[in-house]
Amino acid sequence: MAASLKAHFDMLARYNAWANTRLFEAAGNLSDADYRADRGAFFKSVHGTLNHLLVTDRVWMRRFTGEGDAPDRLDAILYESFGDLRRARETEDARIVGYVTGLDEAALAGVITYRRVSTPEVLTQPLAPAFAHWFNHHAHHRGQVHALLTGLGRHAPELDLLIFQRLVDRGLA
């Protein structure tokens, strides 16, 4: 039997936290110069891209819950220190997992209304497709960091969803 939409998003929230942990472990092995260097990514560096992911999580969580700070720029640097950014990432991932797993199917069938960060328009859309975008956005930018790590000659961690699912099946994630 196919998993419910609820189970699917619960799994993606947990996967997201797992993948972020692995990515931060790898990024933590970079020199500060490599971590901050403009490597031509959309948000320039590993540092900029990891900050962007936290920015957008805070924006979306504010949209979903009405709570928390929401930066007004997608390229905001919320934390200059890698250690502070990593702790904030862990806190935000726990918040995301708690929020998503706390929803029921009826809530997933709801809608949200929000203002875009980059334009003044107000949008209303169903919650479930917003979640699909949100988790896809994570994978997109984690992939950029993964490519930056690879380009720096560093071991970039396995981030495949299938690996996470296999670990869950074996009780290891």
C-alpha positions as CSV (number, residue, x, y, z in Angstrom):
1,M,0.0,0.0,0.0
2,A,1.3,3.5,-0.8
3,A,2.3,5.7,2.1
4,S,-0.1,8.5,3.0
5,L,0.8,12.1,2.1
6,K,1.3,12.6,5.9
7,A,3.8,9.8,6.2
8,H,5.6,11.1,3.1
9,F,6.1,14.5,4.5
10,D,7.0,13.2,7.9
11,M,9.7,11.1,6.2
12,L,10.9,14.1,4.2
13,A,11.2,16.2,7.4
14,R,13.3,13.6,9.1
15,Y,15.4,13.0,5.9
16,N,16.0,16.8,5.7
17,A,17.4,16.9,9.2
18,W,19.6,13.8,8.5
19,A,20.9,15.2,5.2
20,N,21.6,18.6,6.8
21,T,23.6,17.0,9.6
22,R,25.7,15.1,7.1
23,L,26.3,18.1,5.0
24,F,27.4,20.2,8.0
25,E,29.7,17.5,9.2
26,A,31.5,17.6,5.8
27,A,31.5,21.4,5.6
28,G,33.0,21.5,9.1
29,N,36.1,20.0,7.7
30,L,36.8,22.9,5.3
31,S,39.3,25.6,6.1
32,D,37.6,29.0,6.8
33,A,39.0,30.3,3.5
34,D,37.4,27.4,1.5
35,Y,34.2,27.6,3.4
36,R,33.8,31.4,2.7
37,A,35.3,31.6,-0.8
38,D,33.0,32.7,-3.7
39,R,32.9,29.5,-5.9
40,G,30.3,30.8,-8.3
41,A,27.3,29.2,-6.7
42,F,24.1,31.2,-6.7
43,F,24.7,32.2,-3.1
44,K,28.5,32.3,-3.8
45,S,30.0,30.1,-1.1
46,V,29.3,27.1,1.1
47,H,28.7,29.7,3.9
48,G,26.3,31.7,1.8
49,T,24.4,28.7,0.6
50,L,24.0,27.1,4.1
51,N,22.8,30.5,5.4
52,H,20.3,30.7,2.5
53,L,18.8,27.4,3.5
54,L,18.3,28.6,7.0
55,V,16.9,31.9,5.8
56,T,14.3,30.1,3.6
57,D,13.4,27.7,6.4
58,R,12.6,30.6,8.7
59,V,10.6,32.3,5.9
60,W,8.6,29.1,5.3
61,M,8.1,28.3,8.9
62,R,6.8,31.8,9.6
63,R,4.4,31.3,6.7
64,F,3.3,27.9,8.0
65,T,3.0,28.7,11.7
66,G,2.9,32.4,12.0
67,E,5.7,32.2,14.4
68,G,9.4,33.0,14.4
69,D,11.6,35.5,12.6
70,A,11.5,35.7,8.8
71,P,14.4,37.5,7.2
72,D,13.5,40.0,4.4
73,R,16.4,39.0,2.1
74,L,17.1,35.6,0.6
75,D,20.8,36.2,0.7
76,A,20.9,37.3,4.3
77,I,23.8,36.0,6.4
78,L,22.1,35.1,9.6
79,Y,25.3,33.7,11.3
80,E,28.9,34.6,10.5
81,S,30.2,31.8,12.7
82,F,30.0,28.2,11.3
83,G,29.4,26.9,14.8
84,D,26.6,29.3,15.4
85,L,25.1,28.5,12.0
86,R,25.4,24.8,12.7
87,R,23.6,25.1,16.1
88,A,20.8,27.2,14.5
89,R,20.5,24.6,11.7
90,E,20.0,21.8,14.3
91,T,17.5,23.9,16.2
92,E,15.6,24.7,13.0
93,D,15.6,21.1,11.8
94,A,14.1,20.0,15.2
95,R,11.5,22.7,14.8
96,I,10.7,21.5,11.3
97,V,10.4,17.9,12.3
98,G,8.2,18.7,15.2
99,Y,5.9,20.9,13.1
100,V,5.6,18.6,10.2
101,T,5.1,15.4,12.2
102,G,2.6,17.2,14.4
103,L,0.2,17.9,11.5
104,D,-2.6,15.6,10.6
105,E,-4.0,14.8,7.1
106,A,-6.7,17.4,7.5
107,A,-4.1,20.1,8.2
108,L,-2.2,19.0,5.1
109,A,-5.3,19.6,3.1
110,G,-5.4,23.3,4.2
111,V,-4.1,26.4,2.5
112,I,-1.7,29.1,3.5
113,T,-1.6,32.8,2.5
114,Y,1.7,34.7,2.5
115,R,3.7,37.5,0.9
116,R,6.7,36.7,-1.2
117,V,10.1,37.9,0.0
118,S,11.2,39.1,-3.3
119,T,8.0,40.9,-4.5
120,P,5.0,42.5,-2.7
121,E,2.4,40.0,-4.1
122,V,0.3,38.0,-1.7
123,L,-0.3,34.4,-2.6
124,T,-2.7,31.7,-1.4
125,Q,-1.9,28.1,-2.1
126,P,-2.6,24.6,-0.7
127,L,-0.2,23.5,2.1
128,A,0.9,20.1,0.6
129,P,2.3,21.6,-2.6
130,A,4.1,24.2,-0.6
131,F,5.7,21.4,1.4
132,A,6.7,19.7,-1.9
133,H,8.4,22.9,-3.0
134,W,10.1,23.5,0.3
135,F,11.6,20.0,0.6
136,N,12.6,20.1,-3.1
137,H,14.3,23.5,-2.5
138,H,16.4,21.9,0.3
139,A,17.6,19.2,-2.0
140,H,18.5,21.7,-4.7
141,H,20.7,23.9,-2.5
142,R,22.2,20.9,-0.6
143,G,23.2,19.7,-4.0
144,Q,24.9,22.9,-4.7
145,V,26.9,22.6,-1.4
146,H,27.7,19.0,-2.3
147,A,29.1,20.1,-5.7
148,L,31.1,22.9,-4.0
149,L,32.6,20.3,-1.6
150,T,33.4,18.0,-4.5
151,G,35.0,20.8,-6.4
152,L,37.2,21.5,-3.4
153,G,38.4,17.9,-3.5
154,R,36.6,17.1,-0.3
155,H,34.6,14.0,0.5
156,A,31.0,15.0,-0.1
157,P,28.7,12.8,1.9
158,E,26.0,10.5,0.5
159,L,22.7,12.3,0.7
160,D,20.4,10.1,-1.3
161,L,17.0,9.7,0.1
162,L,17.2,5.9,-0.6
163,I,20.2,5.7,1.8
164,F,18.2,7.4,4.5
165,Q,15.2,5.1,3.9
166,R,17.4,2.0,4.1
167,L,18.9,3.3,7.4
168,V,15.4,3.9,8.8
169,D,14.4,0.4,7.7
170,R,17.4,-1.0,9.7
171,G,16.6,1.2,12.7
172,L,19.8,3.3,12.2
173,A,18.3,6.7,11.4
